[in-house]
């Protein structure tokens, strides 16, 4: 396998990894600690991710519990979550912040599934862009014969098909999770 094909494989793998990260941020009715990854708390004048200030636990499928190690930052954590665009009302009991996840309505689940399809299509486009770049690099290589160029392009196409199929599997699994009541 040539260097161009290996480079294409690595870039396609990054596309799948990015899709996994994007899917983890889609909020279903199930509690997912990764939705707090982007939220920053003002901790002594420094914006700090919640995950560095507190333990995030999932005691049940529809509840997240954020337990700060330093209890003096509890109200700041609650304020940061409330002011984020999560759409969840946090409740503070003096020890931890609880985040109840209501089950989404049927209409909301359809919107989430549509959003997931859009994310998957973006990933497919990114994989196809990698294929295009790799095919261009192979066809510009003057050391290769026409047969070698065709062989490389067929390998790149197989690789593309493999990663597009992987994206489709991930989408089907995520849609099933979103539509689950």
C-alpha positions in Angstrom: 0.0 0.0 0.0 1.4 3.4 -1.0 2.0 6.4 1.2 -0.9 8.2 -0.4 -3.3 5.4 0.5 -2.0 5.2 4.1 -2.4 9.0 4.4 -6.0 8.7 3.0 -6.8 5.9 5.5 -5.6 8.1 8.4 -7.6 11.1 7.3 -10.7 9.0 6.8 -10.3 7.5 10.3 -10.2 11.1 11.6 -13.5 11.8 9.8 -15.1 8.8 11.6 -13.6 9.9 15.0 -15.0 13.4 14.4 -18.4 11.9 13.7 -18.3 9.9 16.9 -17.6 13.1 18.8 -20.4 14.9 17.1 -22.9 12.1 17.8 -21.9 12.1 21.5 -23.0 15.8 21.7 -26.5 15.0 20.3 -28.8 15.1 23.3 -31.2 12.1 23.4 -33.4 11.3 26.4 -30.5 9.4 27.8 -28.0 11.1 30.1 -24.6 11.5 28.5 -21.7 13.1 30.4 -20.0 14.3 27.2 -22.6 17.0 26.7 -20.8 18.9 29.5 -17.4 18.8 27.8 -17.7 22.2 26.2 -19.1 24.0 29.3 -16.6 26.2 31.1 -17.0 27.4 34.7 -15.4 30.6 36.0 -13.0 29.1 38.6 -11.1 31.9 40.3 -11.1 34.0 37.2 -10.1 31.1 34.8 -12.6 29.5 32.5 -12.2 25.8 33.4 -14.1 22.8 31.9 -16.6 21.2 34.3 -14.9 17.8 33.9 -11.7 19.2 35.5 -13.6 20.6 38.5 -16.1 17.8 39.3 -17.0 14.2 39.0 -19.8 13.7 36.5 -21.9 10.6 37.3 -24.8 8.9 35.6 -26.8 7.3 38.5 -29.8 6.5 36.2 -30.5 6.7 32.5 -32.2 10.1 32.6 -30.1 11.9 35.3 -26.6 13.4 35.5 -25.0 14.3 38.8 -22.1 16.8 38.9 -20.2 16.6 42.1 -17.6 19.4 42.5 -14.5 18.5 44.5 -14.4 22.0 45.8 -17.9 22.7 47.2 -17.3 26.5 47.0 -17.6 26.3 43.2 -21.0 24.6 43.3 -23.1 27.7 42.5 -20.7 28.6 39.7 -21.1 25.2 38.1 -24.9 25.5 38.4 -24.8 28.9 36.8 -22.6 27.8 33.9 -24.9 24.8 33.2 -28.0 27.0 33.4 -26.5 29.7 31.1 -25.4 27.1 28.5 -27.7 26.1 25.5 -28.4 22.6 26.9 -32.0 23.4 27.8 -31.8 21.6 31.1 -32.7 23.2 34.4 -30.0 22.2 37.0 -31.0 21.7 40.6 -28.5 22.3 43.4 -28.9 20.4 46.7 -25.8 21.9 48.5 -23.6 18.8 47.7 -24.0 18.3 43.9 -25.9 19.6 40.9 -28.5 17.3 39.4 -29.5 17.5 35.7 -32.7 15.7 34.9 -33.0 14.7 31.2 -36.7 14.7 30.1 -37.6 12.3 27.4 -37.9 14.1 24.1 -41.2 14.2 22.3 -41.8 12.2 19.1 -41.3 15.4 17.0 -38.1 16.3 18.8 -36.8 12.7 18.3 -37.4 13.1 14.5 -35.5 16.4 14.5 -32.6 14.8 16.4 -32.6 11.9 13.9 -32.5 14.4 11.0 -29.6 16.3 12.7 -27.8 13.0 13.0 -28.3 12.3 9.3 -26.9 15.7 8.5 -23.8 15.0 10.6 -23.4 11.6 8.9 -23.7 13.3 5.5 -21.0 15.8 6.4 -18.7 12.9 7.4 -19.4 11.1 4.1 -18.6 14.3 2.2 -15.3 14.7 4.2 -14.4 11.0 3.3 -15.1 11.7 -0.3 -13.0 14.8 -0.2 -10.1 12.7 1.1 -10.7 10.2 -1.8 -10.6 13.1 -4.3 -7.4 14.5 -2.8 -5.8 11.0 -2.8 -6.8 10.3 -6.4 -5.4 13.6 -7.5 -2.1 12.9 -5.7 -1.9 9.4 -7.3 -2.7 10.7 -10.8 -0.1 13.5 -10.5 2.7 11.0 -9.5 4.8 10.8 -12.6 6.7 7.7 -11.4 3.6 5.5 -11.6 2.4 3.7 -14.8 -1.2 4.0 -15.9 -1.9 0.5 -14.5 -0.4 1.4 -11.2 -2.4 4.6 -11.0 -5.6 2.6 -11.7 -4.7 0.0 -9.1 -4.1 2.7 -6.5 -7.4 4.5 -7.3 -9.2 1.2 -7.0 -7.7 0.7 -3.5 -8.6 4.2 -2.5 -12.2 3.6 -3.7 -12.4 0.4 -1.6 -11.1 2.3 1.4 -13.8 5.0 0.7 -16.5 2.4 0.5 -15.4 0.8 3.8 -15.5 4.1 5.7 -18.8 5.2 4.1 -20.3 1.9 5.2 -18.8 2.5 8.7 -20.5 5.9 8.8 -23.8 4.4 7.7 -23.6 1.8 10.5 -22.9 4.5 13.1 -25.8 6.5 11.8 -28.2 3.6 12.0 -27.1 2.9 15.6 -27.5 6.5 16.6 -30.9 6.9 14.9 -32.1 3.8 16.8 -30.9 5.3 20.0 -32.6 8.6 19.3 -35.9 7.1 18.3 -36.0 4.8 21.3 -38.6 5.8 23.8 
